[in-house]
Amino acid sequence: MHNTLGKTRLLRKSLIAMAMGAVTQTTHAASNDASTQQNQEESIVVQGNADSAFKPGGNELVPAYMDGQIAHGGRLGMLGEQKAMDVPFNVIGYTAKLVQDQQAKTIGDVVSNDAGVQAVQGYGNFSETYRIRGFKLDGDDMTMGGLSGVVPRQVMDTQMLERVEVFKGANALLNGAAGSGVGGMINLEPKRAEALPTTQIGVDYTSDSQVGGSLDVGRRFGDNDQFGARVNLVHREGEAAVDDDKRRTTLASIGLDYKTDRSRSSLDFGYQKKTFHGGTMGINISGVDFIPDVPGSTKNYSQKWGYSDIENEFGMAKTEFDLTDSWTTYAALGAQHAHETGTYSAPKMLNENGDATVGRLDTNRIIDAFSGMAGVRGDFDTGAISHKVNVGYSAQIKRDATAWRMSAKNPTTNIYDNHAVPEPTNAYFGGDYFDPLTTARNRTQGWLLSDTFGILDDSVLFTAAARHQKVVVRNYSNKTGLEDTSSRYTQSRWMPTFGLVYKPWNEISLYANHTEALQPGSNAPKGAANYGQSTGIAHSKQDEAGVKIDYERVGGSLALFEIKKPSAVLNASNYYALDGEQRNRGVELNVFGEPMLGLRLNGSTMWLDPEQTHTAGGKTDGKDAIGVSRFYMVVGAEYDIKPVNGLTATAKVNHTGSQYADAANTKKLDSYTTLDLGVRYRMNLNADRNEMVVRAGVDNVTNEKYWSGVEDLGTYIFQGEPRTLKVSMTYDF
């Protein structure tokens, strides 16, 4: 019975793929006058053919929806790429096509499409951090190709990326070596050479005067196209929409791959340098009991001498080998070297009139990270029960060397009438600024054991898994280099994960999971007495249940979840330490697809109850967590304007509810709503079908003035981006 049903489903998929192929031939034979419908049909065909060939568990990407913009699935760490319908977890992927169509330049621009993820600026600097289901994910802790310790520090450009995949929920089982990410993980997949040659040049403009150029070249070589190479270059610089905010980005990457009938290998190298000069780093509201009025949308309340330079070299090597038709062994190694120097100066509020002091903190920081994983996965049957087994090992080693110097006497300015002040003289020093000593070493390592049992032709899938995770944290004096034995942490334990998927029909998937996380706590931020040191080790837990749908042209999910995580705060002695717990309970809804030809929709909402529990002395028990709203919503739409061949209009609405900026819930940021509008025009310039696409968009069309968020400690609040014009052109040879 089991084999008969499996063969029937396989035959049906094959017939669908053959039918889709026939549609493709018919579509290409149609006249260009009906190309709007043609483009829609082609997008559906690509999904159908790709879906029939997709093999879960490896590095092959999940097929995409919405004219190739969104994928219902993504990478589950060591379990590889998986369709969301087949796993007891919530994962979604955003493609390179969406990145281009929305002119998204950083990961924060991409994840703005999902109400479950918010991009937040870093602690008094320019970095992008993220909140997934209300919990912080450091940008440094994102994975690339499932490997931690590879993604460039603080801000990652999108030029070299094929996918930005968001996994929601505690994920230590799958990404055990990653540092933060209790609420979820963001995985980045680099571009690979495709079957057809790729040669694309691009230019872009962003107000006020940022201009950039890009190159994307991909080729396959060999008698059977077994060798592939993909090169991406981008350089962009100029002034942003905020006055005197100057930025520069340079990125170069190469991705090589080799595949045979039984093996697949890849090698990626990248270089990125990000420079920020004179931009806003947030406003320090510690010590005051109010939230200041929002300055003008293009107003710069920071000093021109503030800057941050971040340079990264990174790379990874991956390989898979099919031992048999059912068993595959895999391995991967990755590394990154990051060097950050900067002079940071965020105004600190004095009164409601806008007066503020201007301090100075210089930082010289060097980070080296190495990671790896290896394992074997396979499929087999025991009677009527199918098994998908994965046994693997992963580890990461991270070294941090930080030195700093800081001013004591700080001049004053006004955030509403900012004026230049001289750089304050440094009076305090932490280590040798020009030759930083090692200040922290972290090591995470662990075994993964996983088995997914399938019964009733895999309509019921039960996953039983565990990871033995060991976390080692060592802190060192930045003055002497000697270990601080009072802040030495080592912990190891088995962490179970259970998941259940029930598919009453092919289009419906009911799921539930329990999973846990054991990871190093975050490092103490600037201004803390133990700056740069780890808070120790945090053990978190999650329970989740929900339903997913996949009707080939429309997909989505509804999830209910609870996550508990030890929280880090600045205590009365100004030490950053684990002191309390944050419990987030929520409901999350995602819907995406093409309900009708020419109309594509992507909508999501999240309701949260972000409660503080087990706080010191119970002082803030029951209060909302800092910086987490109770409601988020995103609605995006695209419409192909049929009278004009190749013309598409786009719109996106983002809403964030009010959020508290302190643990006592006495300071609150107002809710806000932004509207983005755009248009793109796609045309073929000659008989060879060389394609040019022109895109134009305006973010925050209404020029809404708002505080966009607050970092976890409630020290800094950040102003939202003003109205911004974006124009770009790409040409494919």
C-alpha positions in Angstrom: 0.0 0.0 0.0 2.8 2.4 1.0 4.8 1.8 -2.2 1.7 2.0 -4.4 0.6 5.4 -3.1 4.2 6.7 -3.4 4.4 5.6 -7.0 1.0 7.2 -7.7 2.1 10.5 -6.3 5.4 10.3 -8.2 3.5 9.6 -11.5 1.2 12.5 -10.9 4.1 14.9 -10.3 5.7 13.7 -13.5 2.6 14.3 -15.5 2.3 17.8 -14.0 5.9 18.5 -14.9 5.3 17.2 -18.5 2.2 19.4 -18.7 4.1 22.4 -17.5 6.8 21.8 -20.1 4.1 21.8 -22.8 2.8 25.1 -21.4 6.3 26.5 -21.6 6.6 25.7 -25.3 3.2 27.1 -26.0 4.0 30.3 -24.1 7.3 30.9 -25.9 5.5 30.6 -29.2 2.9 33.2 -28.2 3.1 36.7 -29.6 4.8 39.5 -27.6 1.5 41.4 -27.5 0.3 39.0 -24.7 3.5 39.1 -22.7 1.9 40.1 -19.5 0.0 36.8 -19.3 3.1 35.1 -20.8 5.3 36.3 -18.0 2.8 35.0 -15.4 2.6 31.6 -17.1 6.3 31.3 -17.2 6.7 32.0 -13.5 4.2 29.2 -12.7 6.0 26.8 -15.1 9.4 27.4 -13.5 7.9 26.6 -10.1 6.3 23.4 -11.3 9.4 22.0 -13.0 11.7 23.0 -10.2 9.4 21.5 -7.6 9.4 18.1 -9.3 13.3 18.0 -9.3 13.8 19.4 -5.8 15.6 17.1 -3.4 15.3 18.1 0.3 18.2 17.9 2.7 21.0 19.3 0.6 22.1 22.7 -0.8 19.5 22.8 -3.7 17.2 25.8 -3.1 13.5 25.5 -2.5 11.4 26.6 -5.6 9.9 30.1 -5.4 6.5 31.7 -5.6 5.3 35.2 -6.7 7.2 35.4 -10.0 10.2 34.0 -8.3 10.3 36.3 -5.3 9.3 34.2 -2.3 10.1 30.5 -1.4 7.9 28.5 1.0 10.9 27.0 2.7 14.6 27.3 3.3 17.7 26.0 5.1 17.2 24.2 8.4 20.9 24.4 9.5 22.5 21.0 9.3 19.2 19.5 7.9 19.7 21.4 4.7 17.2 23.0 2.4 13.6 21.9 3.2 10.1 22.7 2.0 8.1 24.3 4.9 5.2 21.9 4.3 7.3 18.9 5.3 9.0 20.1 8.5 7.6 21.1 11.9 9.2 24.5 11.8 8.4 27.9 10.2 10.8 29.0 7.5 10.5 31.3 4.4 12.9 32.5 1.8 13.3 35.8 -0.1 15.1 35.6 -3.5 17.6 37.7 -5.4 14.7 38.7 -7.7 12.8 40.3 -4.8 16.0 42.0 -3.7 16.4 43.6 -7.2 12.7 44.4 -7.7 12.6 46.2 -4.3 16.1 47.7 -4.7 17.0 46.2 -1.3 20.6 47.0 -0.4 20.9 45.4 3.1 19.4 42.5 4.9 17.2 44.9 6.9 15.6 46.1 3.6 14.8 42.5 2.8 13.3 41.3 6.1 11.0 44.4 6.1 8.7 42.2 4.1 8.0 40.0 7.2 6.0 41.2 10.2 7.8 38.6 12.3 11.2 40.3 11.8 12.3 43.9 12.7 15.6 45.5 11.8 17.0 47.6 14.7 20.1 49.8 14.7 23.0 48.7 17.0 24.0 50.0 20.4 25.2 53.5 19.6 26.6 52.5 16.2 25.5 51.8 12.6 25.1 48.0 12.7 21.9 46.2 11.8 20.5 43.9 14.4 17.2 42.1 14.1 14.3 41.0 16.3 12.6 37.8 15.4 9.5 37.0 17.4 10.6 39.8 19.7 14.1 38.4 20.5 17.4 39.9 19.3 19.5 38.4 16.6 23.0 40.0 16.2 23.8 40.6 12.6 27.2 38.9 13.2 25.4 35.7 14.2 23.5 35.2 10.9 24.6 32.1 9.0 25.7 31.7 5.4 25.0 28.4 3.7 24.1 27.1 7.2 27.5 28.0 8.6 28.0 30.5 11.5 30.9 32.8 11.8 31.0 33.7 8.1 28.7 36.7 7.5 30.5 40.1 7.5 30.2 42.2 10.6 27.3 44.6 11.4 25.9 45.3 7.9 25.7 42.9 5.0 25.2 44.0 1.3 22.8 41.9 -0.8 24.6 41.9 -4.1 26.2 38.4 -3.8 23.1 36.8 -2.3 20.6 34.4 -4.0 18.4 33.9 -0.9 17.7 35.6 2.4 16.0 32.8 4.5 14.2 33.5 7.8 13.8 30.6 10.2 11.4 31.5 13.1 11.8 30.0 16.5 14.5 28.6 18.7 17.0 26.8 16.5 20.0 25.5 18.5 19.2 22.0 17.2 19.8 23.1 13.6 22.3 26.0 14.1 23.9 24.9 17.3 27.1 26.9 16.8 25.3 30.3 16.3 25.5 32.7 19.1 22.2 34.6 19.5 19.0 33.9 17.6 16.6 32.5 20.2 13.6 33.9 18.3 14.9 32.8 15.0 17.8 32.8 12.5 18.5 34.5 9.2 20.5 32.4 6.7 22.1 33.8 3.6 22.7 31.7 0.4 25.3 33.0 -2.1 24.7 33.1 -5.8 25.8 30.2 -8.0 26.4 29.9 -11.7 23.2 28.9 -13.4 22.5 26.7 -16.4 22.3 29.7 -18.7 25.2 32.3 -18.8 24.7 35.4 -16.6 26.0 38.8 -17.5 24.4 41.7 -15.8 25.5 45.3 -15.2 23.6 47.7 -13.0 23.6 51.3 -11.8 21.6 52.8 -9.0 20.8 56.1 -7.3 19.5 56.7 -3.8 18.7 60.1 -2.4 20.3 62.4 -1.5 23.3 61.6 -3.7 24.3 57.9 -3.4 25.4 56.5 -6.7 26.5 52.9 -7.3 27.4 50.3 -9.9 27.3 46.5 -9.9 28.4 43.6 -12.0 27.1 40.0 -11.9 28.8 37.4 -14.1 28.2 33.6 -14.1 29.3 30.8 -16.4 29.4 27.0 -16.4 32.3 25.1 -18.0 33.1 21.5 -18.9 31.6 18.9 -21.1 28.7 18.5 -18.8 28.7 22.0 -17.3 30.2 20.5 -14.1 32.3 23.6 -13.3 30.6 26.9 -12.3 31.8 30.4 -11.4 29.9 33.4 -10.3 31.5 36.8 -9.7 29.7 39.8 -8.1 31.0 43.3 -7.6 29.4 46.5 -6.2 30.6 49.9 -5.2 28.3 52.6 -3.9 29.0 55.9 -2.2 27.5 59.3 -1.5 25.2 61.2 1.0 22.1 59.5 2.3 18.7 61.2 2.7 19.7 62.5 6.2 21.9 65.6 5.9 25.7 65.0 6.1 25.3 61.2 6.4 27.9 59.9 4.0 28.3 56.2 3.3 30.4 53.9 1.1 30.1 50.2 0.3 32.6 48.0 -1.6 31.9 44.3 -2.1 33.6 41.7 -4.2 32.8 38.0 -4.2 33.5 34.8 -6.2 31.5 31.6 -5.9 32.9 28.4 -7.5 31.2 25.1 -7.7 31.8 21.6 -9.1 29.3 18.8 -9.5 29.2 15.3 -10.7 26.5 12.6 -10.6 27.5 11.8 -7.0 29.1 14.9 -5.6 28.6 18.6 -5.2 31.3 21.0 -3.9 31.5 24.8 -3.6 34.0 27.4 -2.6 33.1 31.0 -1.8 35.3 34.0 -1.0 34.2 37.6 -0.3 35.5 41.0 0.7 33.3 43.8 2.0 34.1 47.2 3.4 31.5 49.5 4.9 32.2 53.1 5.8 29.8 55.5 7.6 30.8 59.1 8.2 28.7 61.7 10.1 25.5 59.6 10.3 23.1 59.3 13.1 23.9 56.7 15.8 20.7 57.1 17.9 19.9 59.3 20.8 20.8 58.3 24.4 17.8 58.6 26.7 19.3 57.0 29.8 18.9 59.2 32.8 15.8 61.0 31.6 12.2 60.2 32.1 10.8 61.3 28.8 10.9 60.5 25.1 11.9 63.6 23.1 9.9 64.9 20.2 11.0 63.5 16.8 13.4 66.0 15.0 12.9 66.8 11.3 13.0 63.8 9.1 16.3 64.8 7.4 17.8 66.4 10.5 21.2 65.2 11.5 21.7 65.4 15.3 25.2 63.8 15.2 28.6 65.2 14.6 30.5 65.0 11.3 33.6 63.6 13.0 31.8 60.5 14.1 32.5 57.5 11.8 32.8 53.7 11.5 34.9 51.7 9.2 34.3 47.9 9.0 36.4 45.7 6.8 35.7 41.9 6.3 37.3 39.0 4.5 35.2 35.8 4.6 34.9 32.5 2.9 33.6 28.9 3.1 34.0 25.5 1.5 31.3 22.9 1.3 31.0 19.4 -0.1 28.5 16.6 -0.4 29.1 13.0 -1.6 26.4 10.4 -2.3 27.6 7.2 -0.8 24.6 5.4 -2.2 21.3 6.5 -3.7 20.0 6.9 -0.1 23.0 8.0 1.9 25.0 11.2 1.6 27.9 12.5 3.6 28.5 16.3 3.9 31.1 18.7 5.3 31.7 22.4 5.5 34.3 24.9 6.8 34.0 28.7 7.1 35.9 31.6 8.5 35.8 35.4 8.8 38.2 38.2 9.8 36.7 41.5 10.7 38.3 44.8 11.7 36.2 47.7 13.0 37.5 51.1 13.9 35.3 54.0 14.8 34.6 57.2 16.7 31.1 56.9 18.1 29.1 59.9 19.3 25.4 59.8 20.1 23.9 62.8 21.8 22.7 62.2 25.4 19.5 64.0 26.3 19.5 66.5 29.1 16.0 68.0 28.9 12.9 68.2 26.8 14.1 71.3 25.0 16.5 69.1 23.1 19.7 70.0 24.9 22.2 67.1 24.9 25.8 66.3 25.7 28.2 65.1 22.9 30.5 62.3 24.1 33.1 60.3 22.3 34.1 56.7 22.3 36.8 55.3 20.0 36.8 51.6 19.4 39.4 49.3 17.7 38.0 45.8 17.4 39.3 42.7 15.7 37.2 39.5 15.4 38.3 36.1 14.0 35.8 33.3 13.7 36.1 29.7 12.4 33.3 27.2 12.0 32.7 23.8 10.6 30.2 21.0 10.4 30.2 17.4 9.1 27.8 14.5 9.1 25.9 11.9 7.2 22.2 11.8 6.3 20.1 9.0 4.8 16.7 7.5 4.1 15.5 4.0 4.8 12.3 2.1 5.6 11.5 -0.3 8.4 8.3 -2.0 7.3 5.6 0.7 6.8 7.7 3.4 8.5 10.1 5.6 6.6 13.1 7.2 8.3 15.1 10.4 7.4 18.2 10.3 9.6 20.9 12.9 10.2 24.0 12.5 12.4 26.3 15.5 12.5 28.8 17.6 14.4 29.3 21.3 14.3 31.6 23.8 16.1 32.6 27.4 16.1 35.6 29.2 17.7 35.5 33.0 18.0 38.2 35.4 19.2 37.5 39.0 20.1 40.2 41.7 20.6 38.8 45.0 21.7 40.5 48.3 22.9 38.8 51.6 23.5 39.2 55.2 24.7 36.6 57.5 25.9 36.1 61.2 26.8 35.1 62.6 30.2 34.2 66.3 29.6 31.6 66.5 26.9 30.3 69.7 25.2 26.6 70.3 24.6 24.4 70.7 21.5 20.7 70.5 20.7 19.1 67.8 18.7 16.6 70.3 17.1 19.3 72.9 16.3 22.5 70.9 16.0 25.8 72.7 15.7 29.4 71.4 15.3 31.4 70.9 18.4 35.1 69.9 18.7 36.0 66.4 19.4 36.3 65.9 23.2 39.6 64.8 24.6 39.8 61.1 25.6 40.4 60.6 29.4 39.7 56.9 29.9 41.4 54.0 28.2 40.7 50.3 27.9 43.8 48.6 26.6 46.3 49.5 24.0 44.2 51.2 21.4 46.6 50.6 18.5 47.3 47.0 19.4 44.3 45.4 21.1 44.7 42.3 23.2 42.4 39.3 23.2 39.4 40.2 25.4 37.1 37.1 24.8 37.2 33.6 23.4 34.0 31.6 22.8 33.7 28.0 21.7 30.5 26.2 20.9 30.4 22.6 19.8 27.9 19.8 19.6 26.5 16.6 18.1 23.2 16.4 16.3 21.1 13.3 16.2 17.9 13.4 14.2 15.3 10.9 12.9 12.1 11.8 11.1 9.6 8.9 11.1 7.0 8.8 8.4 3.8 6.7 8.3 0.7 6.6 6.1 2.7 7.5 3.0 4.5 10.2 4.9 1.3 12.1 5.6 2.3 11.9 9.3 5.9 12.9 10.1 7.4 12.8 13.6 10.8 14.2 14.3 12.8 13.1 17.4 16.1 14.9 17.7 18.7 16.0 20.2 21.8 18.1 20.2 24.6 17.7 22.8 25.8 21.3 23.0 28.9 22.5 24.9 29.5 26.2 25.4 32.8 27.6 26.6 33.3 31.3 27.4 36.5 32.9 28.5 37.1 36.6 29.2 40.4 38.4 29.4 41.7 41.8 30.6 42.2 44.3 27.8 45.1 45.8 29.7 47.1 42.7 30.6 45.7 39.9 28.4 45.3 37.7 31.5 42.1 35.6 31.9 39.4 36.9 34.2 38.7 33.7 36.1 35.6 35.3 37.8 33.8 35.4 34.4 34.7 31.9 33.2 31.8 29.8 32.0 31.5 26.3 30.7 28.3 24.3 30.3 27.1 21.3 28.3 23.8 19.4 28.1 21.6 17.5 25.8 18.8 19.5 24.4 15.8 17.7 23.0 13.6 18.7 20.0 10.3 17.1 19.1 8.2 17.9 16.0 5.1 16.6 14.4 3.7 17.2 11.0 0.3 15.9 9.8 -0.8 16.4 6.2 -4.5 15.5 5.9 -4.3 16.7 2.3 -1.3 17.6 0.1 -2.2 21.3 0.5 -2.6 21.4 4.3 0.1 20.8 6.9 -0.5 20.8 10.7 2.6 21.0 12.8 3.9 21.4 16.4 7.3 21.5 18.0 9.3 21.8 21.2 12.9 22.9 21.0 15.6 24.4 23.2 18.7 26.6 22.8 22.0 26.8 24.7 24.3 29.6 23.7 26.8 32.2 24.9 25.1 35.3 26.2 25.6 38.6 24.4 28.7 40.7 25.1 28.4 43.7 27.3 27.7 46.9 25.3 29.6 50.2 25.2 29.2 52.1 28.5 28.9 49.0 30.7 31.6 48.4 33.3 32.3 45.0 31.8 32.2 46.2 28.2 33.1 43.5 25.6 32.7 40.6 28.1 30.2 37.8 27.7 27.3 37.6 30.2 27.7 33.8 30.4 25.4 31.1 29.0 21.7 31.3 28.3 19.3 28.3 28.1 16.0 29.0 26.3 12.9 27.0 25.4 10.2 27.2 22.8 6.8 25.5 22.1 5.0 26.2 18.8 1.9 24.8 16.9 0.4 25.9 13.7 -0.9 25.2 10.2 0.6 25.8 6.7 -1.1 25.9 3.3 0.4 25.4 -0.1 -2.0 25.6 -3.1 0.9 26.1 -5.6 -0.1 29.7 -6.4 -1.0 30.7 -2.8 0.8 29.7 0.4 1.0 30.7 4.0 1.1 29.8 7.6 -0.5 30.5 11.0 1.6 29.9 14.1 1.1 30.1 17.9 4.3 30.1 20.0 5.8 30.7 23.4 9.5 31.4 23.9 11.3 31.8 27.2 14.8 33.3 27.3 17.1 34.6 30.2 17.5 38.3 29.6 20.5 40.5 30.0 20.3 43.9 31.6 22.5 46.7 33.1 22.3 46.1 36.8 22.7 48.7 39.6 26.5 48.4 39.5 26.4 49.1 35.7 27.4 45.5 34.9 25.7 43.8 32.0 24.4 40.5 33.3 21.8 37.8 32.9 19.2 39.0 35.4 15.6 38.0 34.6 13.6 36.3 31.9 11.7 37.4 28.8 8.6 35.3 27.8 7.1 36.0 24.4 3.8 34.5 23.5 2.4 35.3 20.1 0.3 34.6 17.0 1.9 34.9 13.6 0.1 34.9 10.2 1.8 34.9 6.7 0.0 34.8 3.4 1.7 35.1 0.0 1.2 34.2 -3.7 -0.6 35.0 -6.9 -4.4 34.8 -6.3 -4.9 36.0 -9.9 -2.6 36.5 -12.9 -0.9 39.8 -12.8 -1.5 40.3 -9.0 1.0 39.2 -6.4 0.4 39.7 -2.6 2.6 39.2 0.4 1.0 40.0 3.8 1.9 39.1 7.4 0.9 40.1 10.9 2.2 39.3 14.4 0.5 39.7 17.8 2.9 39.5 20.8 2.7 39.4 24.6 6.4 40.2 25.4 6.3 39.8 29.2 9.2 40.2 31.7 9.3 37.5 34.3 11.7 36.5 37.2 13.2 39.9 37.3 15.4 41.0 40.2 13.1 41.5 43.2 10.2 41.1 40.9 10.4 44.9 40.2 9.3 44.7 36.6 7.5 41.3 36.5 4.5 41.5 34.2 5.8 44.5 32.3 6.4 44.5 28.5 10.0 43.8 27.3 11.9 46.8 26.0 11.6 47.6 22.3 9.0 44.9 21.5 5.6 46.0 20.1 2.4 44.0 20.7 1.4 44.3 17.0 3.2 44.3 13.6 1.8 44.2 10.1 3.2 44.2 6.6 1.1 44.2 3.4 2.9 44.2 0.0 1.4 44.0 -3.5 2.4 44.1 -7.1 0.2 44.6 -10.1 1.1 44.1 -13.8 -0.5 47.0 -15.7 -1.9 45.1 -18.6 -2.2 47.9 -21.2 1.5 48.6 -21.0 3.7 45.5 -21.7 6.3 44.9 -18.9 5.0 47.7 -16.6 4.5 46.7 -12.9 3.3 48.9 -10.0 4.3 48.0 -6.4 3.2 49.1 -2.9 4.1 48.1 0.7 2.6 49.2 4.0 4.5 48.6 7.3 2.9 49.2 10.7 4.5 48.9 14.1 2.6 49.4 17.3 3.8 51.4 20.3 6.7 50.0 22.3 8.3 50.7 25.6 11.8 52.1 26.0 12.4 51.1 29.6 11.8 48.0 31.7 9.5 49.9 34.1 7.2 50.8 31.1 7.2 54.5 31.8 8.7 55.7 28.5 6.9 54.7 25.3 7.5 55.2 21.6 4.4 55.9 19.5 3.1 53.5 16.8 3.9 54.4 13.2 2.9 53.4 9.6 4.9 53.9 6.5 4.0 53.5 2.8 6.4 52.6 0.0 5.4 52.9 -3.7 7.3 52.0 -6.8 7.2 51.0 -10.4 9.4 49.0 -12.7 9.5 48.6 -16.5 10.9 45.5 -18.1 11.8 45.5 -21.8 13.6 43.3 -24.4 15.9 45.5 -26.5 16.6 43.1 -29.4 15.9 39.8 -31.0 18.3 38.1 -28.7 16.0 39.0 -25.8 18.6 41.0 -24.0 16.6 42.5 -21.1 16.7 45.9 -19.4 14.8 46.7 -16.3 14.3 50.2 -14.9 13.0 50.5 -11.4 11.9 53.6 -9.4 10.5 53.7 -5.9 9.9 56.1 -3.0 10.2 54.8 0.5 8.1 56.5 3.3 6.1 58.4 0.7 4.3 60.5 3.4 7.6 61.4 5.0 6.4 60.1 8.4 8.5 61.3 11.3 8.9 58.6 13.9 11.1 56.8 16.4 11.6 53.4 14.7 12.8 51.5 17.7 15.0 51.1 20.7 17.8 48.6 21.5 17.4 46.0 24.1 18.7 48.0 27.1 16.6 51.1 26.4 19.6 53.3 26.2 19.3 54.4 22.5 16.3 55.2 20.4 16.5 55.5 16.7 14.8 57.7 14.1 13.1 56.2 11.1 14.3 56.8 7.6 12.9 59.9 5.8 11.3 60.0 2.4 13.8 58.3 0.1 14.0 58.1 -3.7 15.5 55.0 -5.2 16.2 54.5 -9.0 18.1 51.7 -10.6 18.7 50.0 -14.0 19.9 46.5 -14.8 20.9 45.2 -18.2 21.3 41.5 -19.0 23.4 40.6 -22.0 
